[in-house]
Amino acid sequence: MPTTHTPAIDLLFGCRSPEPYPFARSGNRQRGSALIISLAMLTVLTVAAGVALQETTLQNRAITNYNVKQQVRTASVNSIDRTYGNLNAYYEALGSDALDDLMALISSEKNAIQSQTDNGTSDDELSYDNVGLNPYSQYGWAQPSTTRLSAVGTVSTQIYYDTAHPINSNCLKCNAGSSGGQTSRYPFRIVATTTDSNGKIVSRQVQGITLTGAGAN
């Protein structure tokens, strides 16, 4: 007599494989989709955070560079102001004789220009500011303090005779009562150059001044 097996017995003895439950396949798909979405969101958040960090870094650098530029420029302006004030005080107290060193720059600079001309340099190619005077070392002046300008590295101040812009007029009234009868006006330039502590940012400020002295022969 043939033997019959119930489905429960077939399953017990492995006569046939049970079909996987439909809901098991659906659950795997859902978990896989959730993982992909999570990874995508994590990638987007990572990129956004990187962009925000880069923008913040660039903004901080821009602010830092701006502050350094302002400090460097302030140091140059302070040096020019101190130089002009000291020169003016010297001149008012002692007259042009107190600034004989500046007057000596006139002939020195003219000689340097003439030397270039003698060597065949054209007028368009002449270099100026060949001979300068450092008033702080020359007259023993104290440099303006840069204690509050922490970004400032070096400050250099020079005075040059402005050969490129001569003043050709004489002042007949500036020397009233003098035996000379007239005085001349001579143009000079104060040039202050400041660099930051890293030597990357430079500020160069220039101020023109006029010195009234003895009439030229």
Backbone torsions as a table, in degrees:
resi	resn	phi	psi	omega
1	MET	NA	129.6	-178.8
2	PRO	-65.5	145.7	-178.3
3	THR	-96.0	136.3	178.2
4	THR	-109.9	145.7	179.7
5	HIS	-119.5	138.9	175.3
6	THR	-81.6	158.3	178.5
7	PRO	-57.2	-32.7	179.5
8	ALA	-66.5	-40.0	179.4
9	ILE	-68.6	-41.5	178.2
10	ASP	-57.7	-41.9	-180.0
11	LEU	-67.7	-36.8	-177.9
12	LEU	-66.0	-40.6	-177.1
13	PHE	-95.0	5.2	175.5
14	GLY	75.9	26.9	-178.8
15	CYS	-74.1	-23.0	175.6
16	ARG	-151.0	151.9	-177.4
17	SER	-87.9	133.9	177.5
18	PRO	-71.6	147.0	176.2
19	GLU	-72.1	138.3	177.3
20	PRO	-63.6	149.5	-178.3
21	TYR	-72.3	133.2	-178.4
22	PRO	-56.6	-37.1	-176.4
23	PHE	-70.3	-19.2	177.2
24	ALA	-69.6	-42.6	176.9
25	ARG	-62.9	-43.3	-179.8
26	SER	-62.4	-38.6	179.4
27	GLY	-65.0	-39.6	177.7
28	ASN	-62.7	-42.2	179.5
29	ARG	-62.5	-42.8	-178.6
30	GLN	-63.7	-41.9	179.2
31	ARG	-65.7	-38.6	178.3
32	GLY	-65.0	-41.9	179.2
33	SER	-65.1	-42.2	179.7
34	ALA	-62.8	-38.2	179.2
35	LEU	-65.8	-43.0	179.5
36	ILE	-63.9	-43.9	179.0
37	ILE	-62.5	-40.7	179.5
38	SER	-63.3	-43.3	178.9
39	LEU	-64.2	-40.1	179.0
40	ALA	-63.6	-44.4	179.1
41	MET	-64.2	-40.1	178.6
42	LEU	-63.2	-39.3	178.4
43	THR	-64.1	-44.5	179.3
44	VAL	-61.3	-44.3	-179.8
45	LEU	-64.4	-38.7	179.0
46	THR	-64.3	-44.4	178.7
47	VAL	-63.6	-43.5	-180.0
48	ALA	-62.9	-41.2	178.9
49	ALA	-65.2	-38.6	178.2
50	GLY	-64.8	-41.9	178.6
51	VAL	-64.5	-44.0	179.3
52	ALA	-62.8	-40.5	178.5
53	LEU	-64.5	-40.5	179.3
54	GLN	-64.8	-42.6	178.8
55	GLU	-63.6	-40.7	178.7
56	THR	-63.8	-41.3	178.8
57	THR	-63.1	-43.2	179.2
58	LEU	-64.6	-40.2	178.8
59	GLN	-64.5	-41.6	178.8
60	ASN	-63.2	-40.8	178.3
61	ARG	-64.9	-41.4	179.6
62	ALA	-63.1	-42.3	179.7
63	ILE	-65.6	-41.9	179.5
64	THR	-63.2	-45.6	179.2
65	ASN	-62.7	-39.1	178.9
66	TYR	-63.3	-44.3	179.2
67	ASN	-62.9	-40.8	179.2
68	VAL	-64.2	-44.8	179.6
69	LYS	-60.1	-41.4	179.8
70	GLN	-64.9	-41.2	179.6
71	GLN	-66.2	-42.5	-179.9
72	VAL	-64.1	-42.9	178.7
73	ARG	-65.5	-41.4	179.5
74	THR	-60.4	-40.7	179.4
75	ALA	-62.4	-40.8	178.7
76	SER	-65.8	-43.8	179.8
77	VAL	-64.1	-41.8	178.4
78	ASN	-61.3	-40.0	179.8
79	SER	-65.9	-40.9	178.2
80	ILE	-65.3	-44.4	179.9
81	ASP	-60.7	-43.5	179.9
82	ARG	-65.1	-41.6	-180.0
83	THR	-62.5	-48.0	-179.3
84	TYR	-62.9	-42.6	179.7
85	GLY	-62.2	-42.6	179.7
86	ASN	-67.6	-42.7	178.3
87	LEU	-62.2	-42.2	-179.5
88	ASN	-64.8	-39.1	178.5
89	ALA	-66.7	-41.7	177.9
90	TYR	-61.1	-45.0	-176.0
91	TYR	-66.5	-42.4	-179.9
92	GLU	-66.5	-33.5	-176.6
93	ALA	-82.1	-38.4	-170.5
94	LEU	-124.0	-5.6	-179.5
95	GLY	80.0	-173.6	-174.9
96	SER	-66.7	-21.1	179.6
97	ASP	-63.4	-24.6	179.8
98	ALA	-70.9	-15.4	-176.4
99	LEU	-119.2	38.7	179.0
100	ASP	-59.3	-30.3	179.6
101	ASP	-63.9	-35.3	177.3
102	LEU	-69.7	-40.6	178.8
103	MET	-62.6	-32.2	178.7
104	ALA	-67.6	-23.4	178.1
105	LEU	-65.0	-26.8	-177.3
106	ILE	-60.1	-53.6	-179.0
107	SER	-67.8	-35.9	-179.5
108	SER	-64.5	-44.0	-179.6
109	GLU	-69.6	-40.1	178.3
110	LYS	-63.3	-37.9	177.5
111	ASN	-64.7	-38.8	179.2
112	ALA	-66.0	-39.6	177.8
113	ILE	-66.5	-42.9	179.9
114	GLN	-63.1	-36.9	178.4
115	SER	-62.6	-39.0	177.1
116	GLN	-65.6	-42.5	179.6
117	THR	-62.7	-42.1	179.1
118	ASP	-63.1	-27.9	179.8
119	ASN	-86.8	7.1	174.8
120	GLY	93.5	9.5	179.3
121	THR	-74.2	130.5	179.9
122	SER	-74.8	163.3	-178.7
123	ASP	-60.2	-35.3	-178.3
124	ASP	-71.4	-19.9	-176.1
125	GLU	-106.2	4.6	-179.9
126	LEU	-65.4	140.2	175.3
127	SER	-101.7	138.5	-178.4
128	TYR	-112.1	-178.0	-177.2
129	ASP	56.5	45.3	-179.3
130	ASN	-79.6	-33.3	-177.5
131	VAL	-124.2	120.5	-178.3
132	GLY	-123.6	165.6	178.8
133	LEU	-129.3	128.6	176.2
134	ASN	-91.1	105.5	-173.9
135	PRO	-66.4	-27.4	-176.4
136	TYR	-72.0	-37.1	175.8
137	SER	-83.8	-33.2	-178.2
138	GLN	-67.7	-43.1	-176.0
139	TYR	-106.2	2.9	178.5
140	GLY	69.7	29.1	179.1
141	TRP	-76.6	154.3	175.7
142	ALA	-87.1	131.1	177.8
143	GLN	-66.4	146.6	174.4
144	PRO	-58.3	141.2	-177.0
145	SER	-68.6	139.7	174.9
146	THR	-117.6	23.4	-177.5
147	THR	-58.5	-40.9	-178.9
148	ARG	-85.1	-2.5	178.3
149	LEU	-108.6	75.7	-171.6
150	SER	-64.0	-22.3	-177.5
151	ALA	-82.4	-11.4	-175.7
152	VAL	-77.1	133.6	178.0
153	GLY	-99.7	-67.3	-177.9
154	THR	-130.1	150.4	175.7
155	VAL	-131.0	125.4	179.2
156	SER	-124.7	130.7	-179.3
157	THR	-124.7	129.2	179.2
158	GLN	-132.2	150.0	174.2
159	ILE	-115.6	130.7	-179.0
160	TYR	-124.7	147.5	170.5
161	TYR	-78.3	127.8	-173.7
162	ASP	-85.2	79.1	-178.3
163	THR	-64.3	-29.0	-176.4
164	ALA	-71.3	-18.6	-178.5
165	HIS	-132.2	67.7	-178.0
166	PRO	-69.1	152.2	174.2
167	ILE	-103.5	114.7	-172.0
168	ASN	-92.8	-1.2	-176.8
169	SER	-97.8	147.5	174.4
170	ASN	-100.1	150.8	-179.0
171	CYS	-107.4	105.4	-175.9
172	LEU	-76.3	-25.8	-176.8
173	LYS	-92.2	-12.8	-175.0
174	CYS	-73.2	-16.6	-175.0
175	ASN	-126.8	42.9	-177.4
176	ALA	-60.0	132.6	179.1
177	GLY	87.9	-6.7	-180.0
178	SER	-82.9	148.0	179.4
179	SER	-66.8	-22.4	-180.0
180	GLY	-71.1	-28.4	177.5
181	GLY	82.7	-18.9	-179.7
182	GLN	-158.0	160.7	175.2
183	THR	-130.2	164.0	177.7
184	SER	-119.0	155.2	177.6
185	ARG	-108.5	133.4	-175.8
186	TYR	-121.4	128.7	-178.4
187	PRO	-86.0	133.9	174.7
188	PHE	-129.6	164.8	176.6
189	ARG	-130.4	133.3	171.6
190	ILE	-95.8	124.7	-178.9
191	VAL	-121.1	118.3	178.4
192	ALA	-113.0	124.0	-179.2
193	THR	-120.0	124.0	-178.1
194	THR	-124.3	138.5	175.1
195	THR	-120.8	153.5	176.6
196	ASP	-78.7	174.0	-174.9
197	SER	-64.2	-21.9	178.7
198	ASN	-93.9	-4.9	178.9
199	GLY	71.4	20.2	-177.3
200	LYS	-104.7	-25.9	-177.6
201	ILE	-114.1	128.6	-176.1
202	VAL	-126.8	136.9	173.8
203	SER	-122.2	127.7	179.4
204	ARG	-123.7	110.5	-179.7
205	GLN	-110.0	140.5	-176.0
206	VAL	-128.6	136.9	174.1
207	GLN	-134.1	130.7	177.9
208	GLY	-87.7	140.5	177.0
209	ILE	-134.7	158.5	178.3
210	THR	-122.8	127.3	177.8
211	LEU	-105.5	126.6	177.6
212	THR	-95.4	120.1	-177.3
213	GLY	-136.1	-164.8	-178.9
214	ALA	-63.5	148.2	179.7
215	GLY	-62.9	141.0	-179.6
216	ALA	-72.8	144.7	178.8
217	ASN	-84.6	NA	NA
